[in-house]
Amino acid sequence: MNPKQWLALTLVIFGTGCGGSGPPSGDTTKAQPAVAQKAAERRETVFDPWVGTIDRAKGVQTTVDAEAAEQRRKIEEATR
């Protein structure tokens, strides 16, 4: 096998290993519609600290934008 085939095979193996279904529901004869099923509980991931940092940064940006708009309004008012 050449390196491209090995790479493709490796990617397929990793891709199939990463994709999985949720835990079995127990009774597979009664399939519920997707709307009626409860949302899966959110599990903690390694990205949670970064997501929190991004959320805080977005909050700071909102504050800065609001203060900048207020400052622009004051400048416009003073120049009239």
WOURKA-V116362 format. One record per residue. N is the residue number from 1. SS is DSSP state (h for helix, s for strand, l for the rest). PHI is phi in radians with two decimals (* if undefined). BURIAL is I if it has 9 or more other C-alpha atoms within 8 Angstrom, else O. Layout:
BEGIN
n=N ss=SS phi=PHI burial=BURIAL
n=N ss=SS phi=PHI burial=BURIAL
END
This chain:
BEGIN
n=1 ss=l phi=* burial=O
n=2 ss=l phi=-1.53 burial=O
n=3 ss=h phi=-1.03 burial=O
n=4 ss=h phi=-1.16 burial=O
n=5 ss=h phi=-1.18 burial=O
n=6 ss=h phi=-1.09 burial=I
n=7 ss=h phi=-1.09 burial=O
n=8 ss=h phi=-1.10 burial=O
n=9 ss=h phi=-1.12 burial=O
n=10 ss=h phi=-1.09 burial=O
n=11 ss=h phi=-1.11 burial=O
n=12 ss=h phi=-1.14 burial=O
n=13 ss=h phi=-1.11 burial=O
n=14 ss=h phi=-1.17 burial=O
n=15 ss=h phi=-1.13 burial=O
n=16 ss=h phi=-1.28 burial=O
n=17 ss=h phi=-1.27 burial=O
n=18 ss=h phi=-1.39 burial=O
n=19 ss=l phi=-1.46 burial=O
n=20 ss=l phi=-2.62 burial=O
n=21 ss=l phi=-1.75 burial=O
n=22 ss=l phi=-1.25 burial=O
n=23 ss=l phi=-1.14 burial=O
n=24 ss=l phi=-1.10 burial=O
n=25 ss=l phi=-1.39 burial=O
n=26 ss=l phi=1.75 burial=O
n=27 ss=l phi=-1.78 burial=O
n=28 ss=l phi=-1.49 burial=O
n=29 ss=l phi=-1.34 burial=O
n=30 ss=l phi=-1.82 burial=O
n=31 ss=l phi=-1.44 burial=O
n=32 ss=l phi=-1.60 burial=O
n=33 ss=l phi=-1.12 burial=O
n=34 ss=l phi=-1.06 burial=O
n=35 ss=l phi=-1.22 burial=O
n=36 ss=l phi=-1.39 burial=O
n=37 ss=l phi=-1.32 burial=O
n=38 ss=l phi=-1.27 burial=O
n=39 ss=l phi=-1.21 burial=O
n=40 ss=l phi=-1.16 burial=O
n=41 ss=l phi=-1.17 burial=O
n=42 ss=l phi=-1.41 burial=O
n=43 ss=l phi=-1.78 burial=O
n=44 ss=l phi=-1.24 burial=O
n=45 ss=l phi=-2.15 burial=O
n=46 ss=l phi=-1.24 burial=O
n=47 ss=l phi=-1.56 burial=O
n=48 ss=h phi=-0.98 burial=O
n=49 ss=h phi=-1.07 burial=O
n=50 ss=h phi=-1.23 burial=O
n=51 ss=h phi=-1.12 burial=O
n=52 ss=h phi=-1.08 burial=O
n=53 ss=h phi=-1.13 burial=O
n=54 ss=h phi=-1.12 burial=O
n=55 ss=h phi=-1.09 burial=O
n=56 ss=h phi=-1.14 burial=O
n=57 ss=h phi=-1.12 burial=O
n=58 ss=h phi=-1.14 burial=O
n=59 ss=h phi=-1.13 burial=O
n=60 ss=h phi=-1.12 burial=O
n=61 ss=h phi=-1.09 burial=O
n=62 ss=h phi=-1.08 burial=O
n=63 ss=h phi=-1.11 burial=O
n=64 ss=h phi=-1.10 burial=O
n=65 ss=h phi=-1.10 burial=O
n=66 ss=h phi=-1.14 burial=O
n=67 ss=h phi=-1.18 burial=O
n=68 ss=h phi=-1.15 burial=O
n=69 ss=h phi=-1.12 burial=O
n=70 ss=h phi=-1.11 burial=O
n=71 ss=h phi=-1.11 burial=O
n=72 ss=h phi=-1.08 burial=O
n=73 ss=h phi=-1.11 burial=O
n=74 ss=h phi=-1.15 burial=O
n=75 ss=h phi=-1.14 burial=O
n=76 ss=h phi=-1.05 burial=O
n=77 ss=h phi=-1.16 burial=O
n=78 ss=h phi=-1.26 burial=O
n=79 ss=h phi=-1.42 burial=O
n=80 ss=l phi=-1.44 burial=O
END
